[in-house]
Amino acid sequence: MKDYQISPNLSKLDNFAREVRHYLHTIPEASGKEYKTSAYCKKLMQSFGYKITEYSGYTGFHADLTIGENIKRVAFRADMDGLEMPDLTELEYSSIHDNMAHNCGHDSHMAIVITAARFLAENQNLLNCNIRFIFQMAEEDMRVPGADKMVEMGCVDGVDEIYALHNDASMEVGSIKINSGIMSSWGAAWTLDIEGISAHGSTPQKGLDAIREAVRIIEDLDYIVAKKTSPFSPAVFGCGMIHGGTVPNAVASHVQARGTIRSMDEETDNILKNHLTSIMSESNSRGFQTKMTATGYPAVINHKDAYARVIKSASQFLLRIDSECKPMTGSEDFSYMINAVPNQKGAMLFLGSGCSEKGINNYLHSNPYYLDDDCILIGAQIFVNIATQD
C-alpha cells in the first residue's frame, strides 16, 4: 500500500504523464542539440496556454503563466539533455537515437514539469503567484553553454523564487531528500593537452615524452587533493580519459587527458584550480607546451526559506522526507539560476524514483537506467503544492 496520496484531480493526469515521459525517453539528444525534445515540450506548453520565450540559436526556452500584476513569480526548471551512451533498457520506449540515452532521468524531469504545468493551467483559481517553467539545455556537458547561458539571456528575469528536482532511482518512490544549505559540489571538467617532441623509441633522449609528462601531471593532481586540501573538506580529482601516441615504438608527441575536480567548499575549489596553474607552469618550464582548460559549476546552495517551502509542500502528502541529507558530490548548473534570483531564493531536492519490488534500484548514469513512473506525479504534486501555497 502506498504511503503517499496524490490529489484526485492530479491523479487524472497519470496516463498523460507516463506517455510524455515514454515519448521523451525515445528521443534523447546531446547537450545543446535538444531540437526534437525542445520542439515537443514547447508544443505542449503552448497548447496549455503558456507564453513561450525562445532564445535565438539555442534550444532552451521558458514558458510563463501570468495571472496578475505586482505579484511574485515562481519558477521551476527541467533539464532536457540526454547522455552519449547506448540505451540498454530494451523497453518498448527505448531510445531510437544511436548512442544516446536518458540515463540520468531528465525525461522524468520534463514529464514532471509538463504535468504540473498542465494541472496549473487548468486550475488557475488555485494560484496566488505567476508561474514560469524553464526548459534548460545542456546540463550534462560542462563544456556546452547551459544554465549559465540561459541566465545571461534572461530566463530568471522577474523571477522571485526558483525550484528544481533530480530523480534518484537508488531512493524509493515516495521519498525525497533535501537540506538547508549545500546540495551539490563545486565542480569542474578539465581538459589537458600536452605537446612534446616525437622521437624513435630507441633514442628517447631526442624527444620529449608527452605520455610520461601526462602521468606526472595526473600524479601531481592527486597529490594536491591528498596534501594541499584540508582532510575536513572533501575533494575529488578524477581522470576518466587519456589518449596519446600513434605507434608503440615512438615517443608520443601529444597527449590529451580529461577528467573532473569536485569539492564541498569554495576555498577548496580555489585551492584546486590555483594549483592547476602552477602545475602547467612547471610543465612548460620542462620544455612541453601544456594547456589545461577547466569549466565548471558553483555549488547548489538551498536558501533556508525556499527549503522550508519544499518541506511544507512535500509534508502535505509524503511521509518519507530526509530533511538533513548530505550533499551530493556531483555538480549541478542549476546553481547559476539560484544565484541569479533575488537573495538566491531557490532550492533543489532529490526525488525517489526507484522501487525495490520492481527491481529498480540503480544509480544515475548507470546502464541500463530504469526509473519508476510513479515518481512523476509525486514530483508534479510537490511543484503544484509549492505554486499554490499561501
VOGU-854891 format. One record per residue (C-alpha): residue number from 1; residue in one letter; x negated, y negated, z negated. Coordinates in steps of 0.02 Angstrom, whole numbers, plus 32768, in hexadecimal, padded with zeros to 4 digits. Layout:
+-----+------+------+------+------+
| seq | type |   xx |   yy |   zz |
+-----+------+------+------+------+
| NUM |    A |    X |    Y |    Z |
...
+-----+------+------+------+------+
end
This chain:
+-----+------+------+------+------+
| seq | type |   xx |   yy |   zz |
+-----+------+------+------+------+
|   1 |    M | 8000 | 8000 | 8000 |
|   2 |    K | 7FBF | 7F53 | 8030 |
|   3 |    D | 7F8D | 7EE2 | 7FA0 |
|   4 |    Y | 7FB1 | 7E43 | 8004 |
|   5 |    Q | 8050 | 7DFB | 8050 |
|   6 |    I | 8057 | 7D9B | 80F4 |
|   7 |    S | 80EA | 7D22 | 8103 |
|   8 |    P | 817B | 7D6B | 8168 |
|   9 |    N | 8177 | 7CE4 | 81ED |
|  10 |    L | 80BD | 7CF9 | 820A |
|  11 |    S | 80D1 | 7DB7 | 820C |
|  12 |    K | 813D | 7DA3 | 82A6 |
|  13 |    L | 809E | 7D71 | 8304 |
|  14 |    D | 8042 | 7E13 | 82DC |
|  15 |    N | 8051 | 7E61 | 8389 |
|  16 |    F | 8024 | 7DBB | 83DA |
|  17 |    A | 7F89 | 7DAA | 836C |
|  18 |    R | 7F4C | 7E58 | 8398 |
|  19 |    E | 7F6A | 7E3E | 8452 |
|  20 |    V | 7F04 | 7D9E | 844E |
|  21 |    R | 7E73 | 7DF2 | 83F3 |
|  22 |    H | 7E73 | 7E8A | 8465 |
|  23 |    Y | 7E72 | 7E21 | 8504 |
|  24 |    L | 7DE5 | 7DB3 | 84C2 |
|  25 |    H | 7D85 | 7E4F | 8495 |
|  26 |    T | 7D85 | 7E83 | 854C |
|  27 |    I | 7D32 | 7DE2 | 858A |
|  28 |    P | 7C9E | 7DB9 | 8517 |
|  29 |    E | 7C2B | 7D36 | 8563 |
|  30 |    A | 7B7D | 7CF4 | 853C |
|  31 |    S | 7B5D | 7C57 | 84D7 |
|  32 |    G | 7B8A | 7BBC | 853A |
|  33 |    K | 7BD9 | 7C23 | 85C5 |
|  34 |    E | 7C82 | 7C48 | 8576 |
|  35 |    Y | 7CE2 | 7C17 | 8612 |
|  36 |    K | 7D6C | 7C9B | 8613 |
|  37 |    T | 7D7A | 7C97 | 8556 |
|  38 |    S | 7D8B | 7BDA | 8550 |
|  39 |    A | 7E0B | 7BD6 | 85DD |
|  40 |    Y | 7E76 | 7C5B | 8589 |
|  41 |    C | 7E74 | 7C06 | 84DE |
|  42 |    K | 7E95 | 7B5C | 852D |
|  43 |    K | 7F2C | 7B9E | 858D |
|  44 |    L | 7F79 | 7BE6 | 84EF |
|  45 |    M | 7F5B | 7B48 | 8488 |
|  46 |    Q | 7FA9 | 7ADD | 8510 |
|  47 |    S | 8041 | 7B50 | 8515 |
|  48 |    F | 805A | 7B30 | 845B |
|  49 |    G | 805C | 7A74 | 8479 |
|  50 |    Y | 7FAE | 7A44 | 843F |
|  51 |    K | 7F4F | 79B3 | 848E |
|  52 |    I | 7EAD | 79F6 | 84D7 |
|  53 |    T | 7E08 | 7997 | 84D6 |
|  54 |    E | 7D83 | 79DF | 8549 |
|  55 |    Y | 7CC9 | 79B9 | 8551 |
|  56 |    S | 7C87 | 79A2 | 8601 |
|  57 |    G | 7C09 | 7A27 | 862F |
|  58 |    Y | 7C2A | 7A91 | 8594 |
|  59 |    T | 7CA2 | 7B1D | 856A |
|  60 |    G | 7CCE | 7AE0 | 84BB |
|  61 |    F | 7D6D | 7A7D | 849D |
|  62 |    H | 7DE2 | 7A48 | 8412 |
|  63 |    A | 7E9F | 7A46 | 8403 |
|  64 |    D | 7F03 | 79C9 | 839C |
|  65 |    L | 7FB0 | 79D0 | 834F |
|  66 |    T | 7FDE | 7922 | 8312 |
|  67 |    I | 8079 | 790D | 82A6 |
|  68 |    G | 805D | 785D | 8266 |
|  69 |    E | 7FEE | 77C5 | 8252 |
|  70 |    N | 7F83 | 7794 | 81BD |
|  71 |    I | 7F7C | 7845 | 8179 |
|  72 |    K | 7EE6 | 78B6 | 816C |
|  73 |    R | 7EB0 | 7931 | 81F3 |
|  74 |    V | 7E78 | 79E0 | 81C3 |
|  75 |    A | 7E10 | 7A46 | 823D |
|  76 |    F | 7DEF | 7B00 | 8253 |
|  77 |    R | 7D63 | 7B49 | 82BC |
|  78 |    A | 7D59 | 7BE8 | 8323 |
|  79 |    D | 7CBA | 7C1D | 837E |
|  80 |    M | 7CCD | 7C68 | 842C |
|  81 |    D | 7C2D | 7CBD | 8464 |
|  82 |    G | 7C01 | 7D75 | 846A |
|  83 |    L | 7B5B | 7DCF | 845B |
|  84 |    E | 7AEA | 7E0E | 84E6 |
|  85 |    M | 7AF8 | 7EC7 | 84C0 |
|  86 |    P | 7B63 | 7F56 | 8504 |
|  87 |    D | 7C0F | 7F77 | 84B9 |
|  88 |    L | 7C07 | 8028 | 8475 |
|  89 |    T | 7CB4 | 8029 | 8426 |
|  90 |    E | 7D08 | 808F | 84B2 |
|  91 |    L | 7DAF | 803F | 848B |
|  92 |    E | 7E3A | 801F | 8506 |
|  93 |    Y | 7E0B | 7F67 | 84FB |
|  94 |    S | 7D4D | 7F78 | 84FE |
|  95 |    S | 7CE7 | 7EF6 | 8559 |
|  96 |    I | 7CF5 | 7EF0 | 8616 |
|  97 |    H | 7C56 | 7E85 | 8620 |
|  98 |    D | 7BB3 | 7EE3 | 8630 |
|  99 |    N | 7B3E | 7ED2 | 859B |
| 100 |    M | 7BB3 | 7E5B | 853F |
| 101 |    A | 7C15 | 7E83 | 84A1 |
| 102 |    H | 7C71 | 7E2E | 8413 |
| 103 |    N | 7C03 | 7E84 | 8392 |
| 104 |    C | 7C13 | 7DF4 | 831A |
| 105 |    G | 7CD0 | 7DF0 | 8320 |
| 106 |    H | 7CE5 | 7D42 | 8369 |
| 107 |    D | 7D7A | 7D89 | 83C8 |
| 108 |    S | 7DD1 | 7D9A | 831F |
| 109 |    H | 7DA4 | 7CE7 | 82F0 |
| 110 |    M | 7DF7 | 7CA5 | 838D |
| 111 |    A | 7E8F | 7D14 | 8373 |
| 112 |    I | 7E9E | 7CD3 | 82C1 |
| 113 |    V | 7E9D | 7C1B | 82F0 |
| 114 |    I | 7F0E | 7C36 | 8388 |
| 115 |    T | 7F8C | 7C92 | 831C |
| 116 |    A | 7F85 | 7C0B | 8295 |
| 117 |    A | 7F93 | 7B85 | 831C |
| 118 |    R | 802F | 7BD5 | 8366 |
| 119 |    F | 8081 | 7BE7 | 82BB |
| 120 |    L | 805C | 7B32 | 828B |
| 121 |    A | 809B | 7AEF | 8332 |
| 122 |    E | 813E | 7B4F | 8318 |
| 123 |    N | 814D | 7B18 | 8262 |
| 124 |    Q | 8115 | 7A63 | 8264 |
| 125 |    N | 8190 | 7A3A | 81DA |
| 126 |    L | 8119 | 7A92 | 8161 |
| 127 |    L | 8088 | 7A1E | 818A |
| 128 |    N | 8055 | 7983 | 812B |
| 129 |    C | 7FB5 | 7965 | 818E |
| 130 |    N | 7F7A | 7962 | 8242 |
| 131 |    I | 7F21 | 79FD | 8280 |
| 132 |    R | 7E8C | 7A1D | 82F2 |
| 133 |    F | 7E4E | 7AC5 | 8330 |
| 134 |    I | 7D9C | 7AC6 | 8370 |
| 135 |    F | 7D66 | 7B4C | 83EB |
| 136 |    Q | 7CA9 | 7B4C | 83E0 |
| 137 |    M | 7C2E | 7B88 | 8462 |
| 138 |    A | 7B86 | 7BD9 | 8440 |
| 139 |    E | 7B82 | 7C05 | 8388 |
| 140 |    E | 7B14 | 7C9F | 83A2 |
| 141 |    D | 7A80 | 7C59 | 8404 |
| 142 |    M | 7A1F | 7BD2 | 83A8 |
| 143 |    R | 79CD | 7B9F | 844C |
| 144 |    V | 7A73 | 7B6C | 849C |
| 145 |    P | 7AD1 | 7ACE | 8468 |
| 146 |    G | 7B62 | 7B00 | 83F7 |
| 147 |    A | 7BAE | 7AAD | 835F |
| 148 |    D | 7B2A | 7A24 | 835E |
| 149 |    K | 7B57 | 79F2 | 8411 |
| 150 |    M | 7C11 | 79F9 | 83EF |
| 151 |    V | 7BFB | 7986 | 8358 |
| 152 |    E | 7B97 | 7910 | 83C6 |
| 153 |    M | 7C26 | 790F | 8444 |
| 154 |    G | 7CA9 | 78EA | 83BF |
| 155 |    C | 7CFA | 798D | 8389 |
| 156 |    V | 7D09 | 7953 | 82D4 |
| 157 |    D | 7D2B | 789B | 82F4 |
| 158 |    G | 7DC1 | 786B | 828A |
| 159 |    V | 7DBB | 790E | 8227 |
| 160 |    D | 7DC7 | 7903 | 8169 |
| 161 |    E | 7DAD | 79BA | 813C |
| 162 |    I | 7D6F | 7A52 | 819B |
| 163 |    Y | 7D78 | 7B0E | 8180 |
| 164 |    A | 7D37 | 7BAD | 81D0 |
| 165 |    L | 7D2E | 7C65 | 81AB |
| 166 |    H | 7CC6 | 7CF9 | 81E1 |
| 167 |    N | 7D04 | 7DAB | 81E5 |
| 168 |    D | 7C9E | 7E31 | 818B |
| 169 |    A | 7CC8 | 7EE6 | 81AE |
| 170 |    S | 7C5E | 7F20 | 811B |
| 171 |    M | 7CE7 | 7ED2 | 80AD |
| 172 |    E | 7D95 | 7F1C | 809E |
| 173 |    V | 7E2A | 7ECA | 80F1 |
| 174 |    G | 7E87 | 7E66 | 806E |
| 175 |    S | 7DEA | 7E1F | 801F |
| 176 |    I | 7D88 | 7D7F | 8034 |
| 177 |    K | 7CE9 | 7D38 | 7FEB |
| 178 |    I | 7CB2 | 7C84 | 7FD7 |
| 179 |    N | 7C54 | 7C15 | 7F5F |
| 180 |    S | 7C46 | 7B5D | 7F35 |
| 181 |    G | 7B9C | 7B32 | 7F7D |
| 182 |    I | 7B24 | 7B84 | 7FF6 |
| 183 |    M | 7B78 | 7C06 | 8065 |
| 184 |    S | 7AF1 | 7C26 | 80E7 |
| 185 |    S | 7A36 | 7C0E | 80FB |
| 186 |    W | 79D0 | 7B88 | 814D |
| 187 |    G | 7999 | 7BE3 | 81EA |
| 188 |    A | 7936 | 7BCD | 8289 |
| 189 |    A | 790F | 7C35 | 8323 |
| 190 |    W | 785A | 7C23 | 835A |
| 191 |    T | 7801 | 7C48 | 83FD |
| 192 |    L | 7743 | 7C58 | 8402 |
| 193 |    D | 76E0 | 7C4C | 84A5 |
| 194 |    I | 7626 | 7C6F | 84A4 |
| 195 |    E | 75B5 | 7C52 | 853B |
| 196 |    G | 750A | 7CA5 | 8533 |
| 197 |    I | 748E | 7CDA | 85B9 |
| 198 |    S | 7499 | 7D7F | 8614 |
| 199 |    A | 7401 | 7DF0 | 8624 |
| 200 |    H | 73DB | 7EA5 | 864A |
| 201 |    G | 73F4 | 7F18 | 85B7 |
| 202 |    S | 733C | 7F4C | 85C1 |
| 203 |    T | 7302 | 7E97 | 85A7 |
| 204 |    P | 737A | 7E4F | 8525 |
| 205 |    Q | 72FB | 7DCA | 84F3 |
| 206 |    K | 731F | 7D70 | 8596 |
| 207 |    G | 73D6 | 7D55 | 856D |
| 208 |    L | 7448 | 7D13 | 84E6 |
| 209 |    D | 74BD | 7D9E | 84AD |
| 210 |    A | 756E | 7D58 | 849F |
| 211 |    I | 75B1 | 7DF9 | 8452 |
| 212 |    R | 7530 | 7DF6 | 83C6 |
| 213 |    E | 7558 | 7D3E | 83A6 |
| 214 |    A | 7612 | 7D61 | 83A1 |
| 215 |    V | 75F6 | 7DE9 | 831E |
| 216 |    R | 758E | 7D70 | 82B6 |
| 217 |    I | 7614 | 7CE9 | 82BE |
| 218 |    I | 76A0 | 7D61 | 8290 |
| 219 |    E | 763C | 7D9F | 81FC |
| 220 |    D | 761D | 7CE9 | 81C7 |
| 221 |    L | 76D7 | 7CC8 | 81CC |
| 222 |    D | 76F6 | 7D5D | 815B |
| 223 |    Y | 7670 | 7D16 | 80E7 |
| 224 |    I | 76CB | 7C6F | 80DD |
| 225 |    V | 7768 | 7CC4 | 809D |
| 226 |    A | 7705 | 7D2F | 8022 |
| 227 |    K | 7690 | 7CAB | 7FDD |
| 228 |    K | 76CC | 7BFC | 8008 |
| 229 |    T | 7782 | 7C03 | 7FD3 |
| 230 |    S | 77CA | 7C18 | 7F25 |
| 231 |    P | 77FC | 7CC9 | 7EF5 |
| 232 |    F | 789A | 7C7A | 7EAD |
| 233 |    S | 78CA | 7C33 | 7F58 |
| 234 |    P | 78EF | 7CBF | 7FD4 |
| 235 |    A | 78A1 | 7CB0 | 8080 |
| 236 |    V | 789B | 7D25 | 8115 |
| 237 |    F | 7827 | 7D27 | 81AA |
| 238 |    G | 784D | 7D9E | 8238 |
| 239 |    C | 7801 | 7DC5 | 82E1 |
| 240 |    G | 787C | 7E26 | 834C |
| 241 |    M | 782D | 7E1A | 83F9 |
| 242 |    I | 777B | 7E18 | 843E |
| 243 |    H | 7746 | 7E27 | 84F3 |
| 244 |    G | 7697 | 7E1A | 853B |
| 245 |    G | 7619 | 7E65 | 85B1 |
| 246 |    T | 762E | 7EB7 | 865A |
| 247 |    V | 75B3 | 7F48 | 8660 |
| 248 |    P | 7561 | 7FB3 | 85D7 |
| 249 |    N | 74AC | 7F8E | 860A |
| 250 |    A | 74AD | 7ED0 | 8606 |
| 251 |    V | 74AD | 7E4A | 8580 |
| 252 |    A | 755C | 7DFE | 857F |
| 253 |    S | 7561 | 7D47 | 85B0 |
| 254 |    H | 7612 | 7D24 | 8577 |
| 255 |    V | 7686 | 7D5A | 84EB |
| 256 |    Q | 7734 | 7D21 | 84BC |
| 257 |    A | 777F | 7D4F | 8415 |
| 258 |    R | 7828 | 7D20 | 83CD |
| 259 |    G | 7877 | 7D2B | 8323 |
| 260 |    T | 78CD | 7CCE | 8296 |
| 261 |    I | 78AA | 7C7A | 81F0 |
| 262 |    R | 792B | 7C66 | 8166 |
| 263 |    S | 792E | 7C1A | 80B9 |
| 264 |    M | 79A7 | 7BEE | 802F |
| 265 |    D | 7972 | 7B3C | 8008 |
| 266 |    E | 793B | 7AA6 | 806E |
| 267 |    E | 7890 | 7A98 | 801A |
| 268 |    T | 7863 | 7B4B | 804D |
| 269 |    D | 78A4 | 7B2A | 80FC |
| 270 |    N | 782D | 7A95 | 810A |
| 271 |    I | 779A | 7AFC | 80C8 |
| 272 |    L | 77B6 | 7B81 | 814C |
| 273 |    K | 77C6 | 7B05 | 81DB |
| 274 |    N | 7731 | 7A9A | 81A4 |
| 275 |    H | 76C1 | 7B32 | 819E |
| 276 |    L | 76F1 | 7B60 | 824F |
| 277 |    T | 769C | 7AC0 | 8288 |
| 278 |    S | 75FB | 7AE5 | 822A |
| 279 |    I | 75F5 | 7B97 | 826F |
| 280 |    M | 7606 | 7B56 | 8321 |
| 281 |    S | 757B | 7AD7 | 8305 |
| 282 |    E | 7505 | 7B5F | 82C9 |
| 283 |    S | 752D | 7BCA | 8360 |
| 284 |    N | 750B | 7B3B | 83D8 |
| 285 |    S | 7465 | 7B19 | 8383 |
| 286 |    R | 7434 | 7BCE | 83A9 |
| 287 |    G | 7446 | 7BAA | 8464 |
| 288 |    F | 74F7 | 7BE7 | 8481 |
| 289 |    Q | 7584 | 7B7D | 84C6 |
| 290 |    T | 760A | 7BA2 | 8447 |
| 291 |    K | 76B9 | 7B5B | 843D |
| 292 |    M | 7745 | 7B84 | 83C5 |
| 293 |    T | 77F4 | 7B3F | 83D1 |
| 294 |    A | 7875 | 7B55 | 8348 |
| 295 |    T | 792D | 7B28 | 834F |
| 296 |    G | 79A3 | 7B49 | 82C1 |
| 297 |    Y | 7A34 | 7B21 | 8251 |
| 298 |    P | 7A43 | 7AD0 | 81A6 |
| 299 |    A | 7A9B | 7B32 | 811E |
| 300 |    V | 7B57 | 7B37 | 810D |
| 301 |    I | 7B7D | 7AE4 | 8066 |
| 302 |    N | 7C31 | 7AF1 | 802C |
| 303 |    H | 7C7B | 7A54 | 7FE1 |
| 304 |    K | 7CC7 | 7A73 | 7F35 |
| 305 |    D | 7D71 | 7A28 | 7F63 |
| 306 |    A | 7D7C | 7A87 | 8009 |
| 307 |    Y | 7D47 | 7B25 | 7FAD |
| 308 |    A | 7DD4 | 7B0A | 7F2F |
| 309 |    R | 7E4E | 7AF4 | 7FBF |
| 310 |    V | 7E1B | 7B9C | 8009 |
| 311 |    I | 7E2C | 7BF2 | 7F60 |
| 312 |    K | 7ED9 | 7BA8 | 7F45 |
| 313 |    S | 7F11 | 7BDB | 7FF5 |
| 314 |    A | 7ED0 | 7C8C | 7FE8 |
| 315 |    S | 7F10 | 7CA6 | 7F36 |
| 316 |    Q | 7FC2 | 7C8D | 7F73 |
| 317 |    F | 7FC1 | 7D3B | 7FC2 |
| 318 |    L | 7F18 | 7D92 | 7FA4 |
| 319 |    L | 7EDB | 7DED | 7F09 |
| 320 |    R | 7E29 | 7E16 | 7F3B |
| 321 |    I | 7DC9 | 7D73 | 7F3A |
| 322 |    D | 7D0F | 7D6B | 7F15 |
| 323 |    S | 7D00 | 7CB3 | 7EE7 |
| 324 |    E | 7C47 | 7CB7 | 7EB7 |
| 325 |    C | 7BF8 | 7D19 | 7F44 |
| 326 |    K | 7B40 | 7D12 | 7F71 |
| 327 |    P | 7B12 | 7CAF | 800D |
| 328 |    M | 7AF1 | 7D12 | 80AB |
| 329 |    T | 7A3F | 7D11 | 80EB |
| 330 |    G | 7A80 | 7CF5 | 819C |
| 331 |    S | 7A98 | 7C46 | 81E1 |
| 332 |    E | 7B31 | 7BEC | 8225 |
| 333 |    D | 7B3A | 7B4D | 828B |
| 334 |    F | 7BE3 | 7B24 | 823F |
| 335 |    S | 7B73 | 7AC3 | 81C8 |
| 336 |    Y | 7B66 | 7A38 | 824B |
| 337 |    M | 7C22 | 7A20 | 8246 |
| 338 |    I | 7C2D | 7A1E | 8188 |
| 339 |    N | 7B9D | 79A1 | 8180 |
| 340 |    A | 7BF4 | 792E | 81FC |
| 341 |    V | 7C9C | 791A | 81A3 |
| 342 |    P | 7CB3 | 7898 | 8118 |
| 343 |    N | 7C60 | 78D0 | 8075 |
| 344 |    Q | 7C35 | 7978 | 80C9 |
| 345 |    K | 7CE3 | 79B3 | 8097 |
| 346 |    G | 7CEA | 7A60 | 80E1 |
| 347 |    A | 7CDB | 7B17 | 80B6 |
| 348 |    M | 7CBC | 7BC1 | 8104 |
| 349 |    L | 7CF7 | 7C69 | 80C4 |
| 350 |    F | 7CD8 | 7D1F | 80EF |
| 351 |    L | 7D70 | 7D87 | 811B |
| 352 |    G | 7D77 | 7E43 | 8102 |
| 353 |    S | 7D94 | 7E9B | 81A9 |
| 354 |    G | 7D64 | 7F4E | 817A |
| 355 |    C | 7DCE | 7FE1 | 8143 |
| 356 |    S | 7D7F | 807B | 80F4 |
| 357 |    E | 7E1D | 80E1 | 8115 |
| 358 |    K | 7E0A | 80C0 | 81D0 |
| 359 |    G | 7D4E | 80DB | 81CC |
| 360 |    I | 7D2A | 8023 | 81EC |
| 361 |    N | 7C97 | 7FEF | 8182 |
| 362 |    N | 7C0F | 7FA3 | 81EF |
| 363 |    Y | 7BA0 | 7F0B | 81E5 |
| 364 |    L | 7BA0 | 7E74 | 8258 |
| 365 |    H | 7B43 | 7E91 | 82FD |
| 366 |    S | 7B45 | 7F4E | 82E5 |
| 367 |    N | 7B6D | 7FB6 | 837D |
| 368 |    P | 7BF4 | 7FF0 | 838E |
| 369 |    Y | 7C4C | 7F66 | 832D |
| 370 |    Y | 7CFD | 7F88 | 82F2 |
| 371 |    L | 7D74 | 7F1E | 828C |
| 372 |    D | 7E23 | 7F36 | 8248 |
| 373 |    D | 7EA3 | 7EC9 | 82A2 |
| 374 |    D | 7F01 | 7EB5 | 81FD |
| 375 |    C | 7E81 | 7E2E | 81D2 |
| 376 |    I | 7EC7 | 7DB9 | 8256 |
| 377 |    L | 7F69 | 7D8C | 81FD |
| 378 |    I | 7F0B | 7D7E | 8157 |
| 379 |    G | 7E93 | 7CFD | 81A1 |
| 380 |    A | 7F23 | 7CA3 | 81F5 |
| 381 |    Q | 7F85 | 7CA0 | 8151 |
| 382 |    I | 7EF2 | 7C51 | 80F6 |
| 383 |    F | 7EE4 | 7BC9 | 817C |
| 384 |    V | 7FA1 | 7BAC | 817D |
| 385 |    N | 7FA1 | 7B9C | 80BF |
| 386 |    I | 7F11 | 7B1E | 80C6 |
| 387 |    A | 7F6D | 7AB9 | 814A |
| 388 |    T | 8011 | 7AB7 | 80EA |
| 389 |    Q | 7FCF | 7A98 | 8039 |
| 390 |    D | 8008 | 79FC | 7FDD |
+-----+------+------+------+------+
end
